[in-house]
Amino acid sequence: MEPIEILKEFNSCYINIQTIAQNENWLLLIADKKIDPEAAAHLGDTLHYLGEAMGCVEEIVEVKFNQEAEV
């Protein structure tokens, strides 16, 4: 899998997880305390770390893109 493909997969995952975090049903589960209240924190942590991983891969993609542009 090429770095750009990895970045696209990470981005897709990020969007899907962010959609869950903003979903009314998810928010109601947390508000009604039907699930562990830390679940929201864990989901936020997941988005944070996925974003960090994306940033690392973006650097590789940019370097590769710049090298190819120079040729």
Buried (B, 14 or more C-beta within 10 A) or exposed (E): EEBBEBBBEBBEBBEEBBEEBEEEEBEEBBEEEEEEEEEBEEBEEBBEEBEEBBEEBBEBBEEEEEEEEEE
